[in-house]
Amino acid sequence: MILYDDLVIWENLLPLTYTRSIAECRIGILTIQEKWAYYLDEEVQIVYAMDYLKLGELRNEDKRVASHILPNRKLADSIKNLGENSILVYQGEEIAFNKASSNSTKVAYQGEITFIKFPWHFYLENDAEIRKDYDLLTAERTSAHVSSDIKVIGENIFIEPSAKLHCSIINTDSGPVYIGKNAEVMEGAMIRGPFALCDSAQVKMGAKIYGATTIGPGCKVGGEITNSVFFANSNKAHDGYLGNSVIGEWCNLGADTNSSNLKNNYSKVEIFNYHQKAVIETGQQFLGMIMGDHSKSGINTMFNTGTVVGVCSNIVGAGFPKKHIPSFSWSISEKIRPYDLEKAFETIHAVYARRSKIITDREVRILSHIYNITMNSSS
């Protein structure tokens, strides 16, 4: 089974996909690749949109599915049963193939399908995906005991045995709450479901978190968060507001960083789109910030509604930065200058060392490629 990236959709999801396949993006509790592996009960490989992301040679698998499709039980069963030389079609769109050729039989899929085609789809679909993943991960399992110092409203909570929770309030009436392995909820935190705290992630003291929010593996969060997705190993550890946003990996939002998610005139939000190389309409009234991997903000940073931050960028200074900050940029107030590649690697080495991680040759290759295409496009 192979998940393949559609190039146009991959570009529409930049900067989140600069460093990964669509299938490696997290929504709900799991990544898209992990979801398919659960539903199909088999290994799932990836065909990347761009050569610079490739891991190595793939086996020649028979069945292929577009990686921007979120699986469900009915869809997974339909793909399992898809005959050779067949194409599964949904509302005129070809979504899955089994040894397809020019004379393949087209099979209409009659169920419902959810697509991830733009960055804001991650938080729009996160409520449903947390619920689906919660059912997948907790089926026929028993949650760890809830300590007497925890106030839980409702019964839809699952705590992995190695997780730690202290003196917090968790409301599951509005959706399930999943607390992953080695995760921690500190004293005074207030959480409303649907909510996912993934493995080794941490909710700091006094945090206020509204659903539907996902805090990916290794992340640390505090302050106030609403309907947002953190992929992995990113921090928003201090006070400040973040809503209707998607944060990549290894990002850090400095103390009292705030991101607006609603315009003062309540009009629909527009954001920069990498595929069209222009600002586009989203149709969304609520849209905060989209941030690519390894980007950071200094203390008291204020982000405007619909800000897009690329990979390996630093945002500091007074006032609102621009609403599109390219990859490898230093943004100081409204001025932007390039961020030297070697300096960026020095910072990544320091960040990784704090978690006993070493940068890989593949990561160096990927980030160097992003740096080169960014510098060439701005010259």
N, C-alpha and C positions, 0 to 999 in steps of 0.2 A: 504494500500500500504506500503510495506516494502522495504527498501534498505539494502542489506546485503553485508558485506565485504568479498571479496575473500582473504584468509589468505596469500597466496603467494604475491599477489599484494600489500596488506597492508604492508607486510614486505619490499617489494621493494620500498615503499614510505616512509619508515623510514628515518630520525627521525621525519619527519613532522607528521606522524600518530601515534607516540608514545602516544600522549595525546588526540587522537580523532579518529573517524571513517573517512574513505575516504570521506564519504558523507558530513562531516562537514568542509572539506577543501574548501577554496575560490578560484574561478577562474572566470575571468570576473568581474562582480559586485557582484554576489550572491555566496553563497555556493552551492554545488551540491544538497544538501537536499532542499534548498530554490528554486532552479530552478525547481526541480520535482514538488514541491508543486504548483508553478505557472502554469506549463504546465497541470497538472492533476486537479488543482483546488480542492485539498483535502489534508488532513493531511498525512504527510509522516513520518513513523517511521524508526528506524535504528536497525539493528542487528549487533552488534560489533564483530570484529574479535577475540577479547580477553575478557575474563571474567572480568578482572580488570577495563575495561572501561564501563561496563554495568551501565545503569541508573536505571534499575528496570525491572519488568516483562512487556512484551509486550502483546498486544492483538494478537489473532491468525488471522492475516490478510491473505487473499487469494492470493493476487498477490505479487510477489517478483521480484526485479530487482537488478542486480549487481551494487554496489555503485560507481564503477569506470567508469560507462558509463555516458556520458554527454547527457542530453535530448535534443530533438528537437521536433517540432510539429508533424511530421509524426510518429516518434517513440512513442511519448506519445499517439497518437490516436491508434496506433497498439496495445499498451499494454492495453488501455482502452477496446478495442474490442476483446481482447484475450479470447477465450472461456474457460470454465472449463476443467480441465484435459488436458491442452495444454502447450506447451513449445515454446517460440519464439527463433528462431535460426538465427544467423547471421554468414555467412561464416564458418559454422561448429561449431560455439561456441554457447552454450546455454546461453542466456542473460536474459530471463524473464520466470516466471512460474506462472501458475494459477491453484492451487490445483493439482499440477503435481503428477503423480505416475509412476510406472514402465511401464505401457502401455499407456502413454500419447501420444497425437497427436503432432507431431512437425510441426510448422508453420514457413516457411522461411520469414525473413524480407528482403525486397528488397531495402530499402533506405540506406542512409549513416549514419554511427555511429562514434563518436569520443570517444576514450578510454583514460583514465589517468592511465598509468601503471608504469611510472617512474617519479621521481621528475621534470626532465626537461620538461616533457609534460605540466606542469602548465604554463610556460612562452611561450612554443611553440604554445599552443592552446589559449593563452590569447587574441590575436587579435580577433579571431572569436567569442570568448565567450563574450567579451565586447560588440561587435556589437549585438549579440543575446539578451543579457540581457538589453542593451539599448532599443531595440525595445519592449521588454517585459514591462519594467518599465515606458516607456514614451508614450505608445500607448494611443491615445485619450486624452492626457494631454498637457497642455501648460506650457512651461518653464517660470520661473520668468524672469523679465526684466533684460537685460544686461546693466549695468551702462555705462555711456558715457566715463568713464576713462578706460574701458577695451577694448583692441583691439582684436576682434574675426575675424579670417579668416575662411570663410565658414559658414555654417548654422547648422551643426550637433552638437549643444550644448544644453544640458538640465540642468537647474539650479533649484534645489529645493528652495522653497520660503524662507526658513530660512538660506540659505547659504550666505556667505560673500565673495566678490571678490573685489580686489582693484588694479588698475594700473598694470595689468598683460597682457601678450600676449598669446592668445590661438588659435592654428591652428587646425581646424577640417577637413581640406581638406584630410588628410591622415586617418581619422577615427573619430568617434563620441567622444564627451567629456561629461561625466556625473559628476555633482557636487552634492553630497548628502546633506541630512538634517544636518543643523548646521555645515557644513564643511566650511573651510576658505582657500582662496588663497590669500597670502599676496603680497605686492607690489614687482614689479620687477620679478615675477615668469614668466617663459617661458615654455609653455606646448604644446606638439604636440600629437594629438590623434592617435590611440584610447587610451583613458585615463579614468580611473574611480577613483574618490575621494569619498570614501564612507562616511557614516554618521559620523559626529563629527571628521573627519580627517582634517589635516592641511598641506598645502604646505607653507614652510617658504620663507622669502624674498630672491629674486635672484635665486631661484631654477631653474634648467634646467632639464626638464623631457621629455623623448622621449617615444613614444608608442612602443609596447603595454604594458602599465604599470597599475597596480591596487594598490591603496593605501587603505588598508582595514579600517574598522571602528576604530576610535580613534587613528590612527597612525599620527605621525608627521615626515615630511621628508623635507630635503633640499639638497643642493649640486647637483650632476649630477646622474641621474638614467635613465637606459635604459631597456625596456622589462623585467620588474621584477614584482613579486607579493608579497605584504605584506598581511598576513592574517588578523591581527587585533592588535591594541594597542601596536604596535612596533614603535620604533623611529630610524630614521637616520636624525637627525635634523640639522646636520652641513655639511660643505663642505667635499668632498670626492666622489669617484666614485663607483657605484654599477650597474652591468649589468648582464642580463640573470641569475637572481638569484631568490630564493624563501625564504622568511623570515617568520617564524612562528609567534606566538603571544607573546607579552610581552618581546620582544628582544630590545636591545639598542646598536646601533653602535656608538662608541665614535667619537669625532671630528676628521676629516681627516682620518677616516677609509676608506681604498680603497680595492677593490676586483678585481683582474684580471679576465677577461672573455675570454681572447684569449692568447694562448701560443705563445712564441716568434718565434717558428718554424712553426706556423700555423697548427700544426697537431691536430688530433681529441683528445678530452678531455676524460680522464678516471677518475672515481670517486669510492669511497668506497660504496659497496652495502651490506646492513645489512642481506638480505636473503641469499646471497652466502657467506657472511663474507669474502669478498675479493674485490679487485679493479677490476672493470669491464669497458669495452669499452662502450661509450655512442653513438658514431657515430656523436657527435656534435662538431663543431669547436668552437662554442661560449657557454661557460658554466661557470658561476661565482661561486656562493656560495649557498649551501643549509643549512639553520640554523633552528634547532628545537626551541621550546618554551623556554622562560626565559633565553636565552643565551645572552652574552654581550661581547663587545670588548672595550678595552681601547683606548685612543687617539693615533692617528698615526699607528693603526694596519694595517698590510698589509696581505691580504689573497691571496694565490696562486690560480691559475685557478683550478676549480673543487674541492674546499674545502667543506667538510661536517662536520658540527658542530652539536653535539647532543643536548639534553635538559639540561638546567641549567648548562651551562659551561661558564667560564670566560677566555677571551683571552687577555693577556697583554704582554708588553715587546717588545724589538727590534727584527728586522728580521722577516722572515716568519715563522708562526707556522706550525705544521704538517698539512697535507691535510685531515686527519681524526682526529677530536677531539671528544673522546667519551663523553657521557652524564656525568654530575656531575664531570667535570674536571676543574682544574686550569691549564691553559696553559701559561707558562712564557717562552717566546722565543720558543725553541724547546723542553723544558722540560714539562712534564705533571704529575700532582699529583692529587689525589682525592679531591673532593669538599665535605666537610662535609654536611650531609643532613640538620641538624638543622641550620647551617649557611646559607644554601640555602633558607630555610624557612624564616629566619630573613630578608633576602634581599627581598623575595617576599612580605612579610608583609609590608615592607617599600615602595616598588613600588606600591602595591595596595592602600596603604593609601593615596598616592598622587592623586588617582582618586576615593577616597571614596568607595573602594571595599574591601571586606573581603574574605580571602581564604576559600573555602568550604571543608567540610569533604571529598567529592568526589575527589577534587583536591589533597588533602593530600594523599589519598589512591593511586591515580594514580602516583603521583611523587615519593612516597615511593616505589612503585613497580618498577618503572624505575630505581631508585637508587639501589635497591637490585639486580636486574638482571644485571645491569652494573657492580657492584662490584663483583658479583659471576663470571661473564664471564672474568674478568681481574685477578682473583686470581689464 
